[in-house]
């Protein structure tokens, strides 16, 4: 299955379960994505890899739901960004965490 196909399936499931009955704002959706990442961090803090994996899946599902709602061709964007990353120098920017 390709990513855009999965995006359509996941978004339709969210619609079918009432998550899009009312309009959802971009800031709301981004905060929901962020909350799943924060939950994965808590899984890490608790040494719970099962929870980390589940929350990462939730984050991806939320991202793809967002893309489905806003008709973002995420496959194209991922490949475009990957190509950009390939062309960057080793540890570009030399930033610290």
Biopython code that builds the backbone (N, CA, C, O; Angstrom):
import numpy as np
from Bio.PDB.StructureBuilder import StructureBuilder

atoms = [
    (1, "UNK", "N", (0.849, -1.182, 0.000)),
    (1, "UNK", "CA", (0.000, 0.000, 0.000)),
    (1, "UNK", "C", (0.892, 1.241, 0.000)),
    (1, "UNK", "O", (1.887, 1.307, 0.721)),
    (2, "UNK", "N", (0.525, 2.198, -0.801)),
    (2, "UNK", "CA", (1.274, 3.443, -0.861)),
    (2, "UNK", "C", (0.790, 4.399, 0.224)),
    (2, "UNK", "O", (-0.311, 4.254, 0.756)),
    (3, "UNK", "N", (1.624, 5.369, 0.538)),
    (3, "UNK", "CA", (1.324, 6.287, 1.646)),
    (3, "UNK", "C", (0.059, 7.088, 1.383)),
    (3, "UNK", "O", (-0.761, 7.246, 2.287)),
    (4, "UNK", "N", (-0.121, 7.599, 0.171)),
    (4, "UNK", "CA", (-1.319, 8.395, -0.101)),
    (4, "UNK", "C", (-2.593, 7.564, 0.010)),
    (4, "UNK", "O", (-3.635, 8.072, 0.424)),
    (5, "UNK", "N", (-2.509, 6.287, -0.358)),
    (5, "UNK", "CA", (-3.675, 5.404, -0.206)),
    (5, "UNK", "C", (-3.993, 5.207, 1.272)),
    (5, "UNK", "O", (-5.153, 5.271, 1.679)),
    (6, "UNK", "N", (-2.958, 4.969, 2.069)),
    (6, "UNK", "CA", (-3.144, 4.831, 3.516)),
    (6, "UNK", "C", (-3.706, 6.118, 4.110)),
    (6, "UNK", "O", (-4.559, 6.073, 4.996)),
    (7, "UNK", "N", (-3.236, 7.256, 3.628)),
    (7, "UNK", "CA", (-3.734, 8.556, 4.089)),
    (7, "UNK", "C", (-5.242, 8.646, 3.906)),
    (7, "UNK", "O", (-5.955, 9.062, 4.820)),
    (8, "UNK", "N", (-5.733, 8.260, 2.733)),
    (8, "UNK", "CA", (-7.167, 8.314, 2.465)),
    (8, "UNK", "C", (-7.944, 7.395, 3.396)),
    (8, "UNK", "O", (-9.004, 7.769, 3.899)),
    (9, "UNK", "N", (-7.424, 6.199, 3.626)),
    (9, "UNK", "CA", (-8.092, 5.229, 4.503)),
    (9, "UNK", "C", (-8.154, 5.750, 5.934)),
    (9, "UNK", "O", (-9.204, 5.692, 6.575)),
    (10, "UNK", "N", (-7.029, 6.260, 6.434)),
    (10, "UNK", "CA", (-6.981, 6.748, 7.816)),
    (10, "UNK", "C", (-7.861, 7.973, 8.005)),
    (10, "UNK", "O", (-8.552, 8.093, 9.017)),
    (11, "UNK", "N", (-7.840, 8.878, 7.040)),
    (11, "UNK", "CA", (-8.692, 10.066, 7.156)),
    (11, "UNK", "C", (-10.170, 9.678, 7.119)),
    (11, "UNK", "O", (-10.972, 10.201, 7.893)),
    (12, "UNK", "N", (-10.525, 8.766, 6.226)),
    (12, "UNK", "CA", (-11.928, 8.345, 6.159)),
    (12, "UNK", "C", (-12.370, 7.699, 7.467)),
    (12, "UNK", "O", (-13.504, 7.894, 7.906)),
    (13, "UNK", "N", (-11.484, 6.937, 8.087)),
    (13, "UNK", "CA", (-11.815, 6.336, 9.376)),
    (13, "UNK", "C", (-12.078, 7.418, 10.423)),
    (13, "UNK", "O", (-13.014, 7.301, 11.215)),
    (14, "UNK", "N", (-11.265, 8.459, 10.429)),
    (14, "UNK", "CA", (-11.472, 9.565, 11.378)),
    (14, "UNK", "C", (-12.800, 10.264, 11.105)),
    (14, "UNK", "O", (-13.524, 10.617, 12.035)),
    (15, "UNK", "N", (-13.115, 10.461, 9.836)),
    (15, "UNK", "CA", (-14.403, 11.062, 9.464)),
    (15, "UNK", "C", (-15.544, 10.165, 9.930)),
    (15, "UNK", "O", (-16.504, 10.636, 10.540)),
    (16, "UNK", "N", (-15.431, 8.872, 9.639)),
    (16, "UNK", "CA", (-16.487, 7.915, 10.007)),
    (16, "UNK", "C", (-16.707, 7.839, 11.512)),
    (16, "UNK", "O", (-17.802, 7.504, 11.964)),
    (17, "UNK", "N", (-15.680, 8.145, 12.284)),
    (17, "UNK", "CA", (-15.790, 8.090, 13.741)),
    (17, "UNK", "C", (-16.086, 9.452, 14.364)),
    (17, "UNK", "O", (-15.979, 9.617, 15.579)),
    (18, "UNK", "N", (-16.455, 10.421, 13.538)),
    (18, "UNK", "CA", (-16.942, 11.703, 14.038)),
    (18, "UNK", "C", (-15.903, 12.759, 14.349)),
    (18, "UNK", "O", (-16.246, 13.827, 14.855)),
    (19, "UNK", "N", (-14.631, 12.486, 14.055)),
    (19, "UNK", "CA", (-13.586, 13.452, 14.410)),
    (19, "UNK", "C", (-13.564, 14.670, 13.514)),
    (19, "UNK", "O", (-12.883, 15.649, 13.822)),
    (20, "UNK", "N", (-14.295, 14.633, 12.407)),
    (20, "UNK", "CA", (-14.344, 15.768, 11.492)),
    (20, "UNK", "C", (-15.763, 16.319, 11.352)),
    (20, "UNK", "O", (-16.063, 17.022, 10.387)),
    (21, "UNK", "N", (-16.643, 16.000, 12.318)),
    (21, "UNK", "CA", (-18.006, 16.520, 12.284)),
    (21, "UNK", "C", (-17.982, 18.043, 12.298)),
    (21, "UNK", "O", (-18.718, 18.695, 11.558)),
    (22, "UNK", "N", (-17.137, 18.593, 13.139)),
    (22, "UNK", "CA", (-16.899, 20.029, 13.175)),
    (22, "UNK", "C", (-15.547, 20.289, 12.537)),
    (22, "UNK", "O", (-14.694, 19.402, 12.502)),
    (23, "UNK", "N", (-15.347, 21.490, 12.036)),
    (23, "UNK", "CA", (-14.068, 21.798, 11.410)),
    (23, "UNK", "C", (-12.961, 21.777, 12.468)),
    (23, "UNK", "O", (-13.199, 22.063, 13.641)),
    (24, "UNK", "N", (-11.759, 21.437, 12.034)),
    (24, "UNK", "CA", (-10.598, 21.372, 12.920)),
    (24, "UNK", "C", (-9.555, 22.323, 12.369)),
    (24, "UNK", "O", (-9.285, 22.339, 11.168)),
    (25, "UNK", "N", (-8.976, 23.107, 13.245)),
    (25, "UNK", "CA", (-7.997, 24.093, 12.802)),
    (25, "UNK", "C", (-6.612, 23.466, 12.697)),
    (25, "UNK", "O", (-6.323, 22.442, 13.316)),
    (26, "UNK", "N", (-5.773, 24.104, 11.903)),
    (26, "UNK", "CA", (-4.394, 23.640, 11.772)),
    (26, "UNK", "C", (-3.690, 23.657, 13.125)),
    (26, "UNK", "O", (-3.033, 22.671, 13.460)),
    (27, "UNK", "N", (-3.790, 24.728, 13.926)),
    (27, "UNK", "CA", (-3.127, 24.688, 15.237)),
    (27, "UNK", "C", (-3.606, 23.530, 16.125)),
    (27, "UNK", "O", (-2.804, 22.908, 16.822)),
    (28, "UNK", "N", (-4.910, 23.247, 16.096)),
    (28, "UNK", "CA", (-5.437, 22.125, 16.874)),
    (28, "UNK", "C", (-4.810, 20.809, 16.413)),
    (28, "UNK", "O", (-4.387, 19.994, 17.233)),
    (29, "UNK", "N", (-4.755, 20.611, 15.110)),
    (29, "UNK", "CA", (-4.204, 19.367, 14.576)),
    (29, "UNK", "C", (-2.722, 19.234, 14.898)),
    (29, "UNK", "O", (-2.260, 18.146, 15.242)),
    (30, "UNK", "N", (-1.979, 20.314, 14.794)),
    (30, "UNK", "CA", (-0.549, 20.264, 15.117)),
    (30, "UNK", "C", (-0.334, 19.968, 16.603)),
    (30, "UNK", "O", (0.588, 19.233, 16.959)),
    (31, "UNK", "N", (-1.166, 20.528, 17.459)),
    (31, "UNK", "CA", (-1.062, 20.233, 18.892)),
    (31, "UNK", "C", (-1.376, 18.771, 19.183)),
    (31, "UNK", "O", (-0.748, 18.164, 20.050)),
    (32, "UNK", "N", (-2.333, 18.206, 18.475)),
    (32, "UNK", "CA", (-2.657, 16.789, 18.670)),
    (32, "UNK", "C", (-1.495, 15.898, 18.237)),
    (32, "UNK", "O", (-1.202, 14.897, 18.891)),
    (33, "UNK", "N", (-0.836, 16.258, 17.141)),
    (33, "UNK", "CA", (0.343, 15.510, 16.693)),
    (33, "UNK", "C", (1.432, 15.603, 17.758)),
    (33, "UNK", "O", (2.048, 14.603, 18.126)),
    (34, "UNK", "N", (1.654, 16.803, 18.238)),
    (34, "UNK", "CA", (2.665, 17.030, 19.271)),
    (34, "UNK", "C", (2.353, 16.231, 20.530)),
    (34, "UNK", "O", (3.264, 15.694, 21.159)),
    (35, "UNK", "N", (1.087, 16.145, 20.904)),
    (35, "UNK", "CA", (0.720, 15.410, 22.122)),
    (35, "UNK", "C", (1.072, 13.928, 22.006)),
    (35, "UNK", "O", (1.452, 13.303, 22.996)),
    (36, "UNK", "N", (0.947, 13.362, 20.805)),
    (36, "UNK", "CA", (1.312, 11.953, 20.623)),
    (36, "UNK", "C", (2.819, 11.759, 20.789)),
    (36, "UNK", "O", (3.257, 10.754, 21.350)),
    (37, "UNK", "N", (3.607, 12.706, 20.308)),
    (37, "UNK", "CA", (5.061, 12.637, 20.479)),
    (37, "UNK", "C", (5.412, 12.766, 21.956)),
    (37, "UNK", "O", (6.297, 12.064, 22.445)),
    (38, "UNK", "N", (4.734, 13.649, 22.663)),
    (38, "UNK", "CA", (4.965, 13.793, 24.110)),
    (38, "UNK", "C", (4.614, 12.509, 24.853)),
    (38, "UNK", "O", (5.301, 12.133, 25.802)),
    (39, "UNK", "N", (3.558, 11.841, 24.430)),
    (39, "UNK", "CA", (3.194, 10.566, 25.048)),
    (39, "UNK", "C", (4.267, 9.511, 24.761)),
    (39, "UNK", "O", (4.547, 8.675, 25.620)),
    (40, "UNK", "N", (4.867, 9.536, 23.574)),
    (40, "UNK", "CA", (5.972, 8.617, 23.273)),
    (40, "UNK", "C", (7.152, 8.894, 24.183)),
    (40, "UNK", "O", (7.816, 7.962, 24.636)),
    (41, "UNK", "N", (7.422, 10.156, 24.458)),
    (41, "UNK", "CA", (8.497, 10.516, 25.380)),
    (41, "UNK", "C", (8.224, 9.958, 26.774)),
    (41, "UNK", "O", (9.142, 9.474, 27.436)),
    (42, "UNK", "N", (6.991, 10.021, 27.219)),
    (42, "UNK", "CA", (6.644, 9.441, 28.522)),
    (42, "UNK", "C", (6.862, 7.932, 28.514)),
    (42, "UNK", "O", (7.310, 7.358, 29.506)),
    (43, "UNK", "N", (6.545, 7.294, 27.392)),
    (43, "UNK", "CA", (6.819, 5.865, 27.255)),
    (43, "UNK", "C", (8.303, 5.586, 27.413)),
    (43, "UNK", "O", (8.692, 4.619, 28.067)),
    (44, "UNK", "N", (9.127, 6.424, 26.821)),
    (44, "UNK", "CA", (10.577, 6.273, 26.945)),
    (44, "UNK", "C", (11.010, 6.458, 28.402)),
    (44, "UNK", "O", (11.802, 5.675, 28.927)),
    (45, "UNK", "N", (10.491, 7.479, 29.035)),
    (45, "UNK", "CA", (10.834, 7.738, 30.444)),
    (45, "UNK", "C", (10.457, 6.563, 31.339)),
    (45, "UNK", "O", (11.101, 6.312, 32.358)),
    (46, "UNK", "N", (9.409, 5.849, 30.949)),
    (46, "UNK", "CA", (8.956, 4.690, 31.724)),
    (46, "UNK", "C", (9.525, 3.376, 31.192)),
    (46, "UNK", "O", (9.128, 2.296, 31.630)),
    (47, "UNK", "N", (10.462, 3.480, 30.240)),
    (47, "UNK", "CA", (11.077, 2.303, 29.625)),
    (47, "UNK", "C", (10.012, 1.343, 29.074)),
    (47, "UNK", "O", (10.120, 0.125, 29.217)),
    (48, "UNK", "N", (8.999, 1.912, 28.451)),
    (48, "UNK", "CA", (7.871, 1.145, 27.919)),
    (48, "UNK", "C", (7.881, 1.243, 26.389)),
    (48, "UNK", "O", (7.231, 2.110, 25.806)),
    (49, "UNK", "N", (8.627, 0.342, 25.757)),
    (49, "UNK", "CA", (8.770, 0.388, 24.313)),
    (49, "UNK", "C", (7.468, 0.090, 23.588)),
    (49, "UNK", "O", (7.259, 0.573, 22.475)),
    (50, "UNK", "N", (6.607, -0.680, 24.186)),
    (50, "UNK", "CA", (5.298, -0.923, 23.583)),
    (50, "UNK", "C", (4.529, 0.379, 23.450)),
    (50, "UNK", "O", (3.904, 0.635, 22.421)),
    (51, "UNK", "N", (4.574, 1.203, 24.491)),
    (51, "UNK", "CA", (3.898, 2.497, 24.459)),
    (51, "UNK", "C", (4.564, 3.446, 23.474)),
    (51, "UNK", "O", (3.874, 4.179, 22.765)),
    (52, "UNK", "N", (5.890, 3.446, 23.417)),
    (52, "UNK", "CA", (6.596, 4.310, 22.461)),
    (52, "UNK", "C", (6.127, 3.989, 21.044)),
    (52, "UNK", "O", (5.780, 4.890, 20.281)),
    (53, "UNK", "N", (6.119, 2.703, 20.698)),
    (53, "UNK", "CA", (5.725, 2.302, 19.348)),
    (53, "UNK", "C", (4.279, 2.705, 19.051)),
    (53, "UNK", "O", (3.975, 3.183, 17.958)),
    (54, "UNK", "N", (3.396, 2.511, 20.025)),
    (54, "UNK", "CA", (1.987, 2.852, 19.833)),
    (54, "UNK", "C", (1.806, 4.354, 19.637)),
    (54, "UNK", "O", (1.047, 4.782, 18.767)),
    (55, "UNK", "N", (2.494, 5.145, 20.433)),
    (55, "UNK", "CA", (2.347, 6.603, 20.329)),
    (55, "UNK", "C", (2.969, 7.141, 19.043)),
    (55, "UNK", "O", (2.450, 8.096, 18.464)),
    (56, "UNK", "N", (4.073, 6.544, 18.585)),
    (56, "UNK", "CA", (4.631, 6.943, 17.298)),
    (56, "UNK", "C", (3.643, 6.625, 16.179)),
    (56, "UNK", "O", (3.475, 7.416, 15.251)),
    (57, "UNK", "N", (2.992, 5.471, 16.266)),
    (57, "UNK", "CA", (1.960, 5.127, 15.283)),
    (57, "UNK", "C", (0.819, 6.138, 15.341)),
    (57, "UNK", "O", (0.319, 6.572, 14.304)),
    (58, "UNK", "N", (0.405, 6.518, 16.559)),
    (58, "UNK", "CA", (-0.648, 7.530, 16.698)),
    (58, "UNK", "C", (-0.240, 8.850, 16.049)),
    (58, "UNK", "O", (-1.054, 9.494, 15.388)),
    (59, "UNK", "N", (1.027, 9.257, 16.234)),
    (59, "UNK", "CA", (1.502, 10.507, 15.639)),
    (59, "UNK", "C", (1.432, 10.436, 14.122)),
    (59, "UNK", "O", (0.998, 11.387, 13.471)),
    (60, "UNK", "N", (1.856, 9.314, 13.559)),
    (60, "UNK", "CA", (1.813, 9.167, 12.105)),
    (60, "UNK", "C", (0.372, 9.150, 11.609)),
    (60, "UNK", "O", (0.059, 9.754, 10.583)),
    (61, "UNK", "N", (-0.498, 8.467, 12.328)),
    (61, "UNK", "CA", (-1.921, 8.445, 11.955)),
    (61, "UNK", "C", (-2.487, 9.861, 11.970)),
    (61, "UNK", "O", (-3.220, 10.242, 11.057)),
    (62, "UNK", "N", (-2.161, 10.634, 12.982)),
    (62, "UNK", "CA", (-2.655, 12.018, 13.048)),
    (62, "UNK", "C", (-2.092, 12.860, 11.904)),
    (62, "UNK", "O", (-2.805, 13.674, 11.317)),
    (63, "UNK", "N", (-0.801, 12.661, 11.590)),
    (63, "UNK", "CA", (-0.195, 13.407, 10.486)),
    (63, "UNK", "C", (-0.897, 13.056, 9.172)),
    (63, "UNK", "O", (-1.223, 13.943, 8.383)),
    (64, "UNK", "N", (-1.125, 11.777, 8.944)),
    (64, "UNK", "CA", (-1.771, 11.360, 7.700)),
    (64, "UNK", "C", (-3.229, 11.804, 7.653)),
    (64, "UNK", "O", (-3.736, 12.136, 6.581)),
    (65, "UNK", "N", (-3.904, 11.813, 8.790)),
    (65, "UNK", "CA", (-5.274, 12.329, 8.853)),
    (65, "UNK", "C", (-5.289, 13.804, 8.459)),
    (65, "UNK", "O", (-6.134, 14.234, 7.673)),
    (66, "UNK", "N", (-4.354, 14.574, 9.006)),
    (66, "UNK", "CA", (-4.196, 15.989, 8.654)),
    (66, "UNK", "C", (-4.015, 16.115, 7.139)),
    (66, "UNK", "O", (-4.683, 16.922, 6.493)),
    (67, "UNK", "N", (-3.110, 15.314, 6.581)),
    (67, "UNK", "CA", (-2.836, 15.370, 5.138)),
    (67, "UNK", "C", (-4.064, 15.004, 4.324)),
    (67, "UNK", "O", (-4.319, 15.596, 3.276)),
    (68, "UNK", "N", (-4.820, 14.033, 4.802)),
    (68, "UNK", "CA", (-6.050, 13.655, 4.105)),
    (68, "UNK", "C", (-7.068, 14.772, 4.109)),
    (68, "UNK", "O", (-7.725, 15.025, 3.099)),
    (69, "UNK", "N", (-7.204, 15.442, 5.237)),
    (69, "UNK", "CA", (-8.180, 16.527, 5.350)),
    (69, "UNK", "C", (-7.809, 17.722, 4.491)),
    (69, "UNK", "O", (-8.676, 18.369, 3.904)),
    (70, "UNK", "N", (-6.525, 18.011, 4.420)),
    (70, "UNK", "CA", (-6.068, 19.190, 3.689)),
    (70, "UNK", "C", (-5.500, 18.858, 2.304)),
    (70, "UNK", "O", (-4.852, 19.689, 1.668)),
    (71, "UNK", "N", (-5.756, 17.629, 1.853)),
    (71, "UNK", "CA", (-5.365, 17.162, 0.523)),
    (71, "UNK", "C", (-3.893, 17.430, 0.218)),
    (71, "UNK", "O", (-3.542, 17.950, -0.841)),
    (72, "UNK", "N", (-3.049, 17.062, 1.170)),
    (72, "UNK", "CA", (-1.606, 17.180, 1.007)),
    (72, "UNK", "C", (-1.087, 15.873, 0.424)),
    (72, "UNK", "O", (-1.341, 14.802, 0.975)),
    (73, "UNK", "N", (-0.370, 15.954, -0.672)),
    (73, "UNK", "CA", (0.246, 14.778, -1.289)),
    (73, "UNK", "C", (1.521, 14.482, -0.498)),
    (73, "UNK", "O", (2.615, 14.898, -0.879)),
    (74, "UNK", "N", (1.359, 13.763, 0.599)),
    (74, "UNK", "CA", (2.474, 13.553, 1.524)),
    (74, "UNK", "C", (3.550, 12.656, 0.931)),
    (74, "UNK", "O", (4.723, 12.805, 1.271)),
    (75, "UNK", "N", (3.183, 11.732, 0.058)),
    (75, "UNK", "CA", (4.210, 10.922, -0.616)),
    (75, "UNK", "C", (5.166, 11.826, -1.382)),
    (75, "UNK", "O", (6.385, 11.691, -1.277)),
    (76, "UNK", "N", (4.610, 12.732, -2.140)),
    (76, "UNK", "CA", (5.416, 13.670, -2.913)),
    (76, "UNK", "C", (6.294, 14.510, -1.981)),
    (76, "UNK", "O", (7.481, 14.697, -2.245)),
    (77, "UNK", "N", (5.716, 15.005, -0.909)),
    (77, "UNK", "CA", (6.462, 15.868, 0.015)),
    (77, "UNK", "C", (7.597, 15.113, 0.703)),
    (77, "UNK", "O", (8.684, 15.659, 0.892)),
    (78, "UNK", "N", (7.346, 13.866, 1.075)),
    (78, "UNK", "CA", (8.398, 13.055, 1.715)),
    (78, "UNK", "C", (9.552, 12.831, 0.743)),
    (78, "UNK", "O", (10.717, 13.004, 1.102)),
    (79, "UNK", "N", (9.225, 12.447, -0.480)),
    (79, "UNK", "CA", (10.274, 12.192, -1.474)),
    (79, "UNK", "C", (11.038, 13.466, -1.822)),
    (79, "UNK", "O", (12.257, 13.437, -1.998)),
    (80, "UNK", "N", (10.319, 14.582, -1.921)),
    (80, "UNK", "CA", (10.958, 15.867, -2.209)),
    (80, "UNK", "C", (11.927, 16.249, -1.089)),
    (80, "UNK", "O", (13.052, 16.678, -1.346)),
    (81, "UNK", "N", (11.478, 16.089, 0.142)),
    (81, "UNK", "CA", (12.323, 16.434, 1.291)),
    (81, "UNK", "C", (13.503, 15.477, 1.414)),
    (81, "UNK", "O", (14.608, 15.896, 1.760)),
    (82, "UNK", "N", (13.276, 14.204, 1.135)),
    (82, "UNK", "CA", (14.370, 13.230, 1.189)),
    (82, "UNK", "C", (15.462, 13.598, 0.184)),
    (82, "UNK", "O", (16.649, 13.535, 0.503)),
    (83, "UNK", "N", (15.062, 13.979, -1.020)),
    (83, "UNK", "CA", (16.041, 14.387, -2.026)),
    (83, "UNK", "C", (16.827, 15.603, -1.551)),
    (83, "UNK", "O", (18.040, 15.682, -1.748)),
    (84, "UNK", "N", (16.138, 16.538, -0.933)),
    (84, "UNK", "CA", (16.797, 17.727, -0.388)),
    (84, "UNK", "C", (17.810, 17.326, 0.685)),
    (84, "UNK", "O", (18.919, 17.861, 0.730)),
    (85, "UNK", "N", (17.423, 16.382, 1.549)),
    (85, "UNK", "CA", (18.326, 15.915, 2.611)),
    (85, "UNK", "C", (19.546, 15.192, 2.040)),
    (85, "UNK", "O", (20.647, 15.316, 2.578)),
    (86, "UNK", "N", (19.359, 14.443, 0.960)),
    (86, "UNK", "CA", (20.478, 13.742, 0.320)),
    (86, "UNK", "C", (21.538, 14.742, -0.136)),
    (86, "UNK", "O", (22.737, 14.479, -0.047)),
    (87, "UNK", "N", (21.086, 15.865, -0.614)),
    (87, "UNK", "CA", (21.988, 16.862, -1.179)),
    (87, "UNK", "C", (22.658, 17.748, -0.126)),
    (87, "UNK", "O", (23.526, 18.554, -0.463)),
    (88, "UNK", "N", (22.274, 17.612, 1.117)),
    (88, "UNK", "CA", (22.867, 18.438, 2.179)),
    (88, "UNK", "C", (24.217, 17.867, 2.597)),
    (88, "UNK", "O", (24.463, 16.668, 2.467)),
    (89, "UNK", "N", (25.091, 18.744, 3.101)),
    (89, "UNK", "CA", (26.389, 18.251, 3.575)),
    (89, "UNK", "C", (26.236, 17.467, 4.882)),
    (89, "UNK", "O", (25.207, 17.540, 5.553)),
    (90, "UNK", "N", (27.262, 16.735, 5.215)),
    (90, "UNK", "CA", (27.304, 15.933, 6.437)),
    (90, "UNK", "C", (27.022, 16.836, 7.646)),
    (90, "UNK", "O", (27.649, 17.882, 7.813)),
    (91, "UNK", "N", (26.084, 16.418, 8.470)),
    (91, "UNK", "CA", (25.671, 17.156, 9.669)),
    (91, "UNK", "C", (25.510, 18.652, 9.386)),
    (91, "UNK", "O", (26.034, 19.497, 10.111)),
    (92, "UNK", "N", (24.781, 18.952, 8.327)),
    (92, "UNK", "CA", (24.574, 20.337, 7.908)),
    (92, "UNK", "C", (24.127, 21.211, 9.081)),
    (92, "UNK", "O", (23.288, 20.817, 9.892)),
    (93, "UNK", "N", (24.702, 22.385, 9.144)),
    (93, "UNK", "CA", (24.347, 23.329, 10.201)),
    (93, "UNK", "C", (25.065, 23.091, 11.507)),
    (93, "UNK", "O", (25.137, 23.989, 12.346)),
    (94, "UNK", "N", (25.609, 21.872, 11.701)),
    (94, "UNK", "CA", (26.352, 21.527, 12.912)),
    (94, "UNK", "C", (25.631, 21.944, 14.190)),
    (94, "UNK", "O", (26.259, 22.422, 15.135)),
    (95, "UNK", "N", (24.312, 21.763, 14.217)),
    (95, "UNK", "CA", (23.507, 22.164, 15.367)),
    (95, "UNK", "C", (23.578, 21.126, 16.473)),
    (95, "UNK", "O", (23.756, 19.935, 16.217)),
    (96, "UNK", "N", (23.439, 21.586, 17.682)),
    (96, "UNK", "CA", (23.356, 20.703, 18.840)),
    (96, "UNK", "C", (21.900, 20.509, 19.207)),
    (96, "UNK", "O", (21.046, 21.309, 18.826)),
    (97, "UNK", "N", (21.619, 19.463, 19.935)),
    (97, "UNK", "CA", (20.233, 19.228, 20.367)),
    (97, "UNK", "C", (19.769, 20.255, 21.297)),
    (97, "UNK", "O", (18.627, 20.203, 21.754)),
]
sb = StructureBuilder()
sb.init_structure("model")
sb.init_model(0)
sb.init_chain("A")
sb.init_seg("    ")
for serial, (resi, resn, name, xyz) in enumerate(atoms, 1):
    if name == "N":
        sb.init_residue(resn, " ", resi, " ")
    sb.init_atom(name, np.array(xyz, "f"), 0.0, 1.0, " ", f" {name:<3s}", serial, name[0])
structure = sb.get_structure()
